[in-house]
Amino acid sequence: MGAVKNIMIIMCLFAVANCASLDDRKVSEGTNMVGVTCDNKLATRSRAHGDWFKAKDTCCVQSIAVLADGTLLGVGEDKMLYTKKSPRVGEWEGPLENTCCIKDVAVMPDGSILATNRDEELLLKTDLESDWKKISANVRAVDVFSDGKILALTKDSNLKIRNGVKGNWRYFGGVGHDDVITDIAIQADDTVVGVGKRRTGLYFLNNNKEWDQIIENKDCIKSVVSTGVLTGRKADDQ
């Protein structure tokens, strides 16, 4: 009986340890989106329907992008750029020289850096060491499609698109909801995600270029960057 009891105890301990490891994996599973909370910290999620998992010791940035090697590029509270190995690894390093003064940031396929400033101008750096160069106006937020097309959110919350740095802007859509979109991100499948001014959810742009699907946030999220494709959306099952 004693041997059986010991085996049962060992099985129970194994089960508890296994449950703990499952919880750990749930937090660290493949991240498909990184968000900036309203208190300027990082949070991650992999599924459309679920919770944000807050990352510890990640203060303080206002907007983020991802470099080709997976390094995070963040806009600090001083409006300068910082780098971090991943949401849960490493500390913010910086500020990087000659990167003031910006609000939003995105990365082109060739590694050049796009940013917006407080005057809502679109700026370009060919690399992290070069100077900012103004290339356009009336851009509140910016991101880039996989083919290099630049998508911009304008002052009046409409979307416009251009064929790279030297292209001409044309209207892209962005109507269909009573919330005001303040930030955008483009997923790996080129789905456009928007963050509303109410900070209560994520919006998805449909094939008619209208914001028509909302995923509610339990946490206050003000900016996002996609590192994959959020799973579990209605569109995934169709």
TALINGI-V109339 format. One record per residue. N is the residue number from 1. RES is the residue in one small letter. OMEGA is omega in radians with two decimals (none if undefined). NEAR is the number of other ideal C-beta (glycine too) atoms within 8 Angstrom. D_FIRST is the distance of its C-alpha to the first C-alpha in Angstrom with 2 decimals. Layout:
n: {N,N}
res: {RES,RES}
omega: {OMEGA,OMEGA}
near: {NEAR,NEAR}
d_first: {D_FIRST,D_FIRST}
This chain:
n: {1,2,3,4,5,6,7,8,9,10,11,12,13,14,15,16,17,18,19,20,21,22,23,24,25,26,27,28,29,30,31,32,33,34,35,36,37,38,39,40,41,42,43,44,45,46,47,48,49,50,51,52,53,54,55,56,57,58,59,60,61,62,63,64,65,66,67,68,69,70,71,72,73,74,75,76,77,78,79,80,81,82,83,84,85,86,87,88,89,90,91,92,93,94,95,96,97,98,99,100,101,102,103,104,105,106,107,108,109,110,111,112,113,114,115,116,117,118,119,120,121,122,123,124,125,126,127,128,129,130,131,132,133,134,135,136,137,138,139,140,141,142,143,144,145,146,147,148,149,150,151,152,153,154,155,156,157,158,159,160,161,162,163,164,165,166,167,168,169,170,171,172,173,174,175,176,177,178,179,180,181,182,183,184,185,186,187,188,189,190,191,192,193,194,195,196,197,198,199,200,201,202,203,204,205,206,207,208,209,210,211,212,213,214,215,216,217,218,219,220,221,222,223,224,225,226,227,228,229,230,231,232,233,234,235,236,237,238}
res: {m,g,a,v,k,n,i,m,i,i,m,c,l,f,a,v,a,n,c,a,s,l,d,d,r,k,v,s,e,g,t,n,m,v,g,v,t,c,d,n,k,l,a,t,r,s,r,a,h,g,d,w,f,k,a,k,d,t,c,c,v,q,s,i,a,v,l,a,d,g,t,l,l,g,v,g,e,d,k,m,l,y,t,k,k,s,p,r,v,g,e,w,e,g,p,l,e,n,t,c,c,i,k,d,v,a,v,m,p,d,g,s,i,l,a,t,n,r,d,e,e,l,l,l,k,t,d,l,e,s,d,w,k,k,i,s,a,n,v,r,a,v,d,v,f,s,d,g,k,i,l,a,l,t,k,d,s,n,l,k,i,r,n,g,v,k,g,n,w,r,y,f,g,g,v,g,h,d,d,v,i,t,d,i,a,i,q,a,d,d,t,v,v,g,v,g,k,r,r,t,g,l,y,f,l,n,n,n,k,e,w,d,q,i,i,e,n,k,d,c,i,k,s,v,v,s,t,g,v,l,t,g,r,k,a,d,d,q}
omega: {3.14,-3.14,3.11,-3.14,3.14,3.11,3.14,3.13,3.13,3.13,3.13,3.13,3.11,-3.14,3.14,3.13,3.14,3.11,3.14,-3.13,3.08,3.10,3.12,-3.14,3.13,3.14,-3.01,-3.12,-3.04,-3.10,3.12,3.08,3.05,-3.12,2.99,-3.13,-3.11,3.01,2.96,3.05,-3.10,3.03,-3.11,3.01,3.12,-3.08,3.12,-3.12,-3.09,-3.07,2.90,3.04,-3.08,3.10,-3.08,2.99,-3.11,3.11,0.20,3.07,-3.11,-3.14,-3.09,2.99,-3.12,3.07,-3.05,-3.12,3.11,3.10,3.08,3.07,-3.03,3.02,-3.10,3.12,3.08,3.10,3.09,-3.06,3.08,3.08,3.12,-3.04,3.09,-3.12,-3.06,-3.13,3.08,3.09,3.04,3.12,-3.12,0.14,3.06,-3.10,3.02,3.14,3.11,0.03,-2.96,-3.12,-3.10,-3.08,3.08,-3.09,3.08,3.12,3.14,3.11,3.08,-3.00,3.01,3.10,2.98,3.11,-3.06,3.06,3.14,2.99,3.08,-3.07,-3.13,2.93,3.09,3.02,-3.05,-3.12,-3.06,3.13,3.00,3.08,3.13,3.11,-3.13,3.09,3.09,3.08,3.12,3.14,-3.03,2.96,-2.98,3.04,-3.10,3.13,3.10,3.08,-3.10,3.08,-3.10,3.00,-3.07,-3.14,-3.13,3.04,2.96,3.10,3.03,-3.02,3.07,-3.12,3.11,-3.04,-3.04,-3.13,3.09,-3.14,2.96,-3.08,-3.10,3.13,3.09,3.09,3.00,3.09,-3.07,3.05,3.11,3.13,-3.09,3.11,3.13,3.04,-3.14,-3.13,-3.13,3.09,3.11,2.97,-3.12,-3.14,3.11,3.04,-3.11,3.13,3.14,3.11,-3.05,-3.11,3.05,3.14,3.12,-3.14,-3.12,-3.10,3.07,3.13,3.09,3.05,-3.01,-3.13,-3.13,2.99,-3.03,3.05,3.01,3.11,3.12,-3.12,-3.08,-3.13,-3.13,2.94,-3.14,3.06,-3.13,3.11,3.10,3.13,3.04,3.07,3.10,-3.11,-3.13,-3.06,-3.07,none}
near: {4,5,6,7,8,8,8,8,8,8,8,8,8,8,8,8,8,8,8,8,8,8,8,8,8,7,7,6,7,5,11,13,15,14,13,15,14,7,6,10,11,14,15,13,13,12,9,10,5,7,6,12,8,9,11,5,5,10,7,7,15,12,12,14,11,11,11,5,4,9,10,15,13,14,15,14,7,6,10,13,15,14,13,14,8,9,12,7,6,6,5,10,7,10,10,10,5,8,12,8,6,15,10,13,14,11,13,13,7,5,9,11,15,14,16,14,10,6,5,10,10,14,13,13,13,5,8,8,5,7,5,10,7,9,7,10,8,7,13,11,11,15,12,14,10,8,5,11,11,16,15,16,16,11,6,4,10,11,15,11,11,12,8,9,8,4,9,5,8,7,6,10,10,14,8,8,11,2,10,6,15,11,13,14,12,13,13,8,5,8,9,13,16,14,15,14,7,6,10,7,10,12,15,15,14,10,3,7,10,11,15,10,10,10,11,6,11,5,10,9,15,11,12,13,11,13,10,11,9,15,9,8,11,6,7,8,5,4}
d_first: {0.00,3.80,5.43,5.10,6.10,8.61,9.86,10.52,12.29,14.23,15.26,16.47,18.37,19.86,20.98,22.65,24.34,25.46,26.96,28.78,30.21,31.39,33.20,34.82,35.97,37.39,39.62,40.71,41.09,44.54,47.11,50.02,51.85,52.32,53.81,55.55,54.56,57.20,56.30,56.98,53.43,51.74,49.30,48.02,47.04,46.43,46.71,49.56,47.39,44.98,45.02,46.73,44.47,46.29,46.49,46.39,49.41,51.84,54.76,57.61,59.24,61.19,61.17,59.53,60.08,58.33,59.98,59.68,56.99,54.82,55.96,56.51,60.05,60.31,63.25,62.79,64.14,67.11,67.93,67.22,64.78,61.47,58.91,55.10,52.86,50.71,49.57,46.49,47.72,50.48,52.94,56.25,58.91,62.54,64.86,66.48,70.15,72.80,70.52,71.85,72.25,70.21,68.07,66.38,65.63,64.97,64.95,67.17,66.01,68.27,66.59,69.41,68.54,69.78,69.86,71.51,73.14,74.03,77.27,75.23,76.71,74.89,74.72,73.91,72.83,72.96,70.25,68.65,71.51,74.46,76.33,75.77,78.37,79.14,79.15,79.21,79.28,77.61,74.00,71.32,68.29,67.97,65.66,66.23,65.54,64.20,67.77,69.20,70.76,70.72,69.68,70.95,70.48,73.85,74.84,75.05,71.55,72.90,71.75,74.09,73.60,75.53,75.39,74.35,76.14,79.65,79.26,80.75,78.77,78.49,76.82,73.24,72.22,69.76,70.65,68.78,66.94,68.07,66.01,67.68,66.07,65.97,64.02,63.32,60.99,61.04,57.86,57.46,58.60,61.68,60.57,62.17,60.09,61.76,60.74,62.45,64.12,61.82,58.86,56.73,56.28,57.05,59.80,60.27,63.67,64.13,66.45,69.31,68.82,67.77,64.83,63.01,59.23,57.46,53.89,53.20,52.03,49.80,51.02,54.65,55.58,59.17,59.23,57.26,57.30,55.76,53.77,52.85,52.78,50.83,48.67,48.12,51.74,53.26,55.55,52.64,51.82,55.38}
